[in-house]
């Protein structure tokens, strides 16, 4: 698993494919809720990180944050691309009043290396 702050460009590629109905992507949960900038605020420069992860075959998931209103989880080329939920109250004007984007992401790794990703939205917790 790889944990990074800014989403790789492949998050955008995977989402574009998903929105166009491609069977190259599997949707698990979540939305892209960014309103101030692009739906996915990734680098404009290519990286070889995703390509290398696919070639090696050992990376099964990549997690990121950065986009405070995104919490989508898709699988693309055998790698699960997941946004963590936000806990932010200060990043931009008005975010302290928003609640839908807040929560946590539980990653459970089993003895055999399999894993589960479970989203928990703050508004759903009692």
C-alpha positions as CSV (number, residue, x, y, z in Angstrom):
1,X,0.0,0.0,0.0
2,X,1.1,3.5,-0.7
3,X,-0.1,6.6,1.2
4,X,0.4,10.0,-0.3
5,X,-1.1,13.4,0.1
6,X,-1.8,14.5,-3.4
7,X,-3.7,12.1,-5.7
8,X,-1.8,10.7,-8.6
9,X,-2.9,11.6,-12.1
10,X,-4.4,8.1,-12.4
11,X,-7.1,9.1,-10.0
12,X,-8.4,11.4,-12.7
13,X,-7.8,8.9,-15.4
14,X,-9.7,6.2,-13.5
15,X,-12.6,8.6,-12.7
16,X,-12.9,9.8,-16.3
17,X,-13.1,6.1,-17.4
18,X,-15.7,5.4,-14.7
19,X,-17.8,8.4,-15.6
20,X,-17.7,7.3,-19.3
21,X,-19.0,3.8,-18.3
22,X,-15.7,1.9,-18.9
23,X,-15.4,-1.6,-17.6
24,X,-11.7,-0.9,-16.9
25,X,-12.7,0.6,-13.6
26,X,-14.5,-0.9,-10.6
27,X,-16.5,1.5,-8.4
28,X,-16.6,0.8,-4.6
29,X,-18.0,3.9,-3.0
30,X,-17.9,7.6,-2.6
31,X,-18.2,10.8,-4.5
32,X,-16.1,13.6,-5.9
33,X,-17.4,16.7,-4.1
34,X,-14.8,19.3,-4.8
35,X,-16.4,22.6,-5.7
36,X,-13.6,25.3,-5.6
37,X,-11.2,23.9,-8.2
38,X,-11.0,20.7,-10.3
39,X,-12.9,17.6,-9.2
40,X,-9.5,16.0,-8.7
41,X,-6.6,18.3,-7.9
42,X,-3.7,16.1,-9.1
43,X,-0.3,17.2,-10.4
44,X,-0.1,18.3,-14.0
45,X,3.1,16.4,-14.4
46,X,3.4,12.7,-15.2
47,X,4.8,10.4,-12.5
48,X,6.0,6.9,-13.0
49,X,4.8,5.8,-9.5
50,X,1.5,4.3,-10.7
51,X,3.1,2.7,-13.8
52,X,5.9,1.2,-11.6
53,X,3.4,-0.1,-9.0
54,X,1.4,-1.8,-11.8
55,X,4.6,-3.4,-13.3
56,X,5.8,-4.6,-9.9
57,X,2.4,-6.1,-9.1
58,X,3.0,-5.8,-5.3
59,X,1.0,-2.6,-4.7
60,X,-2.7,-3.3,-4.1
61,X,-3.9,0.1,-3.0
62,X,-3.0,3.8,-3.0
63,X,-4.5,6.2,-0.5
64,X,-4.5,10.0,-0.7
65,X,-6.1,13.1,0.8
66,X,-5.6,16.7,-0.5
67,X,-9.1,17.1,-2.0
68,X,-11.2,17.8,1.1
69,X,-14.6,16.9,-0.4
70,X,-13.6,13.8,-2.2
71,X,-14.0,10.3,-0.7
72,X,-14.3,8.1,-3.8
73,X,-12.8,4.6,-4.0
74,X,-12.2,3.0,-7.4
75,X,-10.0,0.1,-8.7
76,X,-8.0,0.7,-11.8
77,X,-5.4,-1.7,-13.4
78,X,-5.5,-3.9,-10.3
79,X,-4.8,-1.1,-7.8
80,X,-7.5,0.4,-5.5
81,X,-7.4,4.2,-5.6
82,X,-9.0,5.6,-2.4
83,X,-9.4,9.0,-0.9
84,X,-9.4,9.2,2.9
85,X,-12.2,11.1,4.5
86,X,-11.4,14.6,5.7
87,X,-11.4,15.9,9.3
88,X,-10.6,19.5,8.3
89,X,-12.4,22.5,9.7
90,X,-10.0,25.3,8.4
91,X,-8.8,24.6,4.9
92,X,-11.2,26.9,3.0
93,X,-14.0,29.4,3.8
94,X,-17.2,27.7,4.9
95,X,-15.8,24.2,5.4
96,X,-16.4,24.4,9.1
97,X,-20.1,24.2,8.4
98,X,-19.9,21.2,6.0
99,X,-20.2,17.7,7.4
100,X,-20.7,15.2,4.6
101,X,-17.0,15.0,3.8
102,X,-15.9,14.2,7.4
103,X,-15.1,10.7,8.6
104,X,-12.5,8.0,8.7
105,X,-11.2,5.1,6.5
106,X,-10.5,1.8,8.3
107,X,-8.0,-0.5,6.5
108,X,-8.1,-4.0,7.8
109,X,-5.2,-6.2,6.7
110,X,-5.7,-10.0,7.1
111,X,-3.0,-12.6,7.7
112,X,-3.0,-13.7,4.1
113,X,-2.4,-10.1,2.9
114,X,-5.9,-9.5,1.7
115,X,-7.4,-6.3,2.9
116,X,-10.7,-4.5,3.4
117,X,-11.4,-0.8,3.2
118,X,-14.3,0.4,5.2
119,X,-15.5,4.1,5.1
120,X,-17.1,5.7,8.1
121,X,-18.9,9.0,7.6
122,X,-19.0,11.2,10.7
123,X,-22.7,12.0,10.0
124,X,-23.5,8.2,10.2
125,X,-21.8,7.6,13.6
126,X,-23.9,7.7,16.7
